[in-house]
Amino acid sequence: MLFAGLPQGAVPKLERPGPLRERVYEALLELITIRALRPGQHLVESELAGQLGVSRQPVREALQRLNTEGWVDLRPAQGAFVHEPTEEEADQLLSVRTLLEAEAGRLAAAHADADGVAALEELCDRGEAAVAEDDVDLAVALNAEFHAKVMELAKNVVLSALAAQVGRRVRWYYTPVARRRGKQSWTEHRELIAAIATHDEQRATEIMRAHTEHTRRTYHEREKG
């Protein structure tokens, strides 16, 4: 079974009416992002259609789109498979992420107000609680939300748009190392909040750069630990 081991109800039945093709695409992309559909896994159209409660046509269209975007590999005479990222692909994306996030940290320190800092602190509280409860999926989601909030506080729409383009893949790469990063990741988030709260742009840049580099190194070391 494609979704063996997932909690009951984790795979959504897609509601009608609506842009069904887009809903199927989003559902499959989310399942790939959280690694419910694992890298290298064979994706059978009929099984996906049955799990999602739709016909095969929107599934086929979604798989073609995911192939174009690099999430799925369509192999002649074999079918569709979740893409298996190479170490080079991961390194390139996570390196770009470091550049974007470091600048976001600097701009957040320049522009954030007390409400923005409070929002970061609240997310950090929730993230630490998720780690304490070993809720990896929630910790990953809150990590993404925390970084998105920093990007919002940076108040640069171009930077935010660029970050959004890589955000989903960052989650994809972060998920397998989230437990290993664990509490340390949120300790680094606390340090970043302190720098943003005091409007220390240089410190915020340094902390965010080091923070994202830690994630990149942990990803590459994940098979060794």
C-alpha positions, 0 to 999 in steps of 0.5 A: 500500500502506498500510504501504509503506516500513516494514521487513519484519515491522514490521506485526504479525500478531495472535496468537489466541486472545485479545481480538482486537478489543482487539489490532487496536485497539492495533496500529492505534493504535500505527501511527498514533502512530508515523506509520506510518499518516500523518495524512490517510491513507485506511484501507481495511478490507480492506487493514488486515485483510490486513496484520494477518491478521484478518477485517474485523469487528475492524478495523471495530470498532477504526476505530469506537473510534478515531473516537470517541477522535479518532484516525480520521475516519469520513467518509460515503461516503468511509471512514476516514482518519487524523485530521489534527490542527489547530494549535489541537488540538496547542497545547491538548494540549501546553500541558496537557502542560507543566502536568502535566510541570512538576508531575511534575518538582517532585514527582520532585525532592522524592521521587526516591532514588538508584535513581530518578536512576540510572534516569533517567541510564540512559535518558538514556544510551540516548536520546543513543545513539539520537540519535547513531545517528539512530534516530528511532523509538527516540529517540521511544520512549525520550523517552516512557519518560524522561518516564514515569519522571519521572512515576513518581518523582513518586509521585502516582497522580492526576497519573500517570493524567492524564499517561497520558491524553495520553501517546500523543498527545504521542508523536504530536506529538513524532514529526515534530519528534524529529529537529529536537529531537535532542541538545538535548532530551537535554541538557535531560533531563540538566539535569533529572536534576541538579535532581532529584538535588539535590532542587531542586524550583524548578529542576526545575519551571523546567527541565521547563516550559522543556523541554516548551515547547521541544517545543511551539514546535518542533512549531508551527515544524516547517513553517518550518525 
